[in-house]
Amino acid sequence: MFETVAGLQPEVAERLTALVEECRPVLASNGMEAVQVLLVERGTGIVPAVAITKALLGWADTPLLVAREIVETSTARAVTG
């Protein structure tokens, strides 16, 4: 799934693919916000979360900006203080 991303190490591509597969049923049953919570719980940074979100929504069909906005506006990533 992420094997064609230039410069991405194979083990990172495998990790991202595993996270996508873990997130698919969460998306189907609980929605995208639940996916974002899971990614935060797993310690997934913003850039990988955007890639995973884009993959879940359809790599070719989802603009990068849309995936980025979903991740950045998620309440799971809200900073409290």
C-alpha positions as CSV (number, residue, x, y, z in Angstrom):
1,M,0.0,0.0,0.0
2,F,2.8,2.5,0.9
3,E,5.5,0.6,-1.0
4,T,5.4,3.2,-3.8
5,V,6.0,6.2,-1.6
6,A,9.4,7.5,-2.5
7,G,12.0,7.5,0.3
8,L,9.8,5.5,2.7
9,Q,11.7,2.7,4.4
10,P,10.1,-0.7,4.0
11,E,9.5,-1.2,7.7
12,V,7.7,2.1,7.9
13,A,5.6,1.2,4.9
14,E,4.7,-2.1,6.7
15,R,3.8,-0.3,9.9
16,L,1.6,2.2,8.1
17,T,-0.1,-0.6,6.2
18,A,-0.8,-2.5,9.4
19,L,-2.3,0.7,11.0
20,V,-4.6,1.2,8.0
21,E,-5.8,-2.4,8.3
22,E,-6.3,-2.0,12.0
23,C,-8.3,1.2,11.4
24,R,-10.6,-0.1,8.6
25,P,-13.1,-1.8,11.0
26,V,-12.9,1.1,13.4
27,L,-13.8,3.5,10.6
28,A,-16.7,1.2,9.4
29,S,-18.2,0.8,12.9
30,N,-17.3,4.0,14.8
31,G,-16.4,6.6,12.2
32,M,-13.3,8.7,11.4
33,E,-13.1,10.4,14.8
34,A,-12.6,7.0,16.4
35,V,-9.9,6.3,13.9
36,Q,-8.1,9.5,14.9
37,V,-8.4,8.6,18.6
38,L,-6.8,5.2,17.8
39,L,-4.0,6.8,15.9
40,V,-3.3,9.3,18.7
41,E,-3.4,6.4,21.2
42,R,-0.8,4.6,19.1
43,G,1.4,7.6,19.1
44,T,1.0,8.3,15.4
45,G,2.4,11.6,14.3
46,I,0.5,14.1,12.2
47,V,2.2,13.3,8.9
48,P,1.7,9.5,9.2
49,A,-1.9,10.0,10.4
50,V,-2.6,12.1,7.3
51,A,-1.2,9.3,5.1
52,I,-3.3,6.7,6.9
53,T,-6.4,8.8,6.7
54,K,-5.9,9.4,3.0
55,A,-5.4,5.6,2.4
56,L,-8.6,4.9,4.4
57,L,-10.6,7.3,2.3
58,G,-9.1,6.3,-1.0
59,W,-5.6,7.3,-1.9
60,A,-6.4,8.4,-5.4
61,D,-9.8,9.9,-4.6
62,T,-8.9,11.9,-1.5
63,P,-7.0,15.2,-1.8
64,L,-4.1,15.6,0.6
65,L,-5.7,18.8,2.0
66,V,-8.9,16.9,3.0
67,A,-7.0,14.2,4.9
68,R,-4.8,16.8,6.5
69,E,-7.8,18.8,7.7
70,I,-9.5,15.7,9.1
71,V,-6.4,15.0,11.2
72,E,-5.6,18.5,12.3
73,T,-9.2,19.3,13.3
74,S,-9.8,16.1,15.2
75,T,-10.7,16.5,18.8
76,A,-8.3,13.6,19.5
77,R,-5.4,16.0,18.7
78,A,-6.8,19.0,20.6
79,V,-4.2,20.3,23.0
80,T,-5.6,20.9,26.5
81,G,-3.8,23.0,29.0
